[in-house]
């Protein structure tokens, strides 16, 4: 058992080492002179996107390319991830920043505007940034306090980069009317030409190379820095639905392992799922050392419950609680989705276990395959012999114990478990069998006024 625990901990440590080695960006051997790095921001904006952008900005600060070009093509995403990206572009980057927009909606619009220069590609659009939130009852618009904060961010970033703050605010609030562009009933979304005309974008460009020439970087070499395999995996795993599935498989697998001997498939799946959850938190979220320690403590507590302590007790409950708290800290923006899908997946898992587990080989070790027989004197009677004693109906005997209402009686040479109709019958009282239903033998006293008398020839001490 100790060997198994050591093996599991070693496997987790090895997986963490591989994730660190595989997930580290490849460093150039020399400074990238006369080079512009392209950082794609594509798909939904998630914590994984923010981690990816920060890692590339930190690398740029160390290696100092000519500029970072953010290629933006996104429908939007999480506000917290957007805020991290915008802050890194504005305040963390030590090299010039450029944006080239294919489509920049919602959170993508603010990210694009955070760069020092912004170009619009043919057929591109920017805007439609109404903040919304997912609640247990569905998608809803955020309250005015939160919406005001987001409007302020759009206005502040626009002012910092010399763009029209009123146009930026109209992307967030449909109540702001821009004559010739939008009414007070619709959000503002700009085409490529409108973005340039109204001071949101700097230029229109045919392609990336054209944008670089207009920005003053014509002739510079270009290198695209895509996410590495670990970042891609972490980005996919950071989907709230996948997080919920990993959490349910991890906890569910170890819970099943608690009730089965040894350490088998369910425990292995549980450990693997929780290890993937920890890797996702490390690669794709702003999880700190404290968060990683919480996940590790939760896994260790569940492993201790599965391998060392019998049943499901304090260690198991604490493990589940610690993991739940860690997930809430790391995935705060998606806790409603994680909780909702987690409940659905847990219900499906429970239904599957109830259907398949009782008849599986895993449950065979827990299931009683033989019936317990009863004894008459020194003789052990095989199961079934006294399962139906219809021959006892009408028989008279004596109570060998107080019947309160259950007890033991003797009929001839047989000791039989009996039960009264609810009345009390003391030891030694004569009784008669009223009926037999399976293993239930129902009796009553023969003479209520003479319950202490003993039938002739019957010794109650036998």
Number of C-alpha atoms within 10 A of each C-alpha: 10 10 7 13 17 11 12 17 16 12 15 20 13 12 16 17 12 13 19 15 12 14 17 14 17 11 10 9 7 7 13 16 12 14 18 24 22 21 22 21 22 18 14 18 22 22 30 28 27 22 21 26 22 19 14 20 23 15 17 21 14 12 17 21 19 20 22 27 25 24 22 23 23 22 20 25 20 18 19 16 21 23 17 19 27 24 16 18 25 18 9 14 20 18 16 16 22 26 27 29 30 21 25 30 26 26 29 30 28 27 26 31 27 26 22 16 21 26 31 32 21 15 11 19 22 30 27 24 28 21 22 17 15 15 14 10 6 7 10 12 13 14 11 9 8 13 17 16 11 22 21 16 18 27 21 17 22 22 14 15 17 14 20 16 21 17 24 28 26 28 27 26 22 19 15 19 18 15 8 6 15 18 15 14 11 17 23 25 23 24 17 23 17 16 23 17 13 15 16 27 25 20 20 21 20 11 14 19 16 16 25 21 13 15 15 10 17 12 11 17 14 18 14 14 14 15 20 15 12 20 23 18 17 26 23 15 22 23 20 21 18 16 27 26 21 23 25 23 24 26 26 20 23 28 22 18 24 25 15 19 13 12 16 14 12 21 26 15 18 26 24 20 21 25 22 22 23 24 23 24 27 22 24 26 22 18 19 11 9 10 21 17 14 20 24 21 17 26 26 19 20 30 26 18 24 26 19 13 15 11 14 14 10 12 18 25 14 16 24 20 13 20 23 16 16 24 24 17 15 20 22 12 19 20 19 17 19 23 18 17 19 23 15 15 19 19 13 12 16 13 12 11 15 11 11 12 15 13 12 11 11 19 14 13 11 12 11 8 8 7 9 11 13 17 12 11 11 6 8 11 14 13 12 14 10 14 14 14 17 14 10 17 15 14 14 20 27 26 27 21 17 16 23 14 17 20 18 16 27 23 17 11 10 12 19 22 17 21 22 20 12 13 13 15 25 18 20 23 26 28 27 20 23 16 17 19 11 12 14 15 21 21 30 23 22 16 13 12 8 11 16 14 12 18 15 6 6 15 12 18 7 9
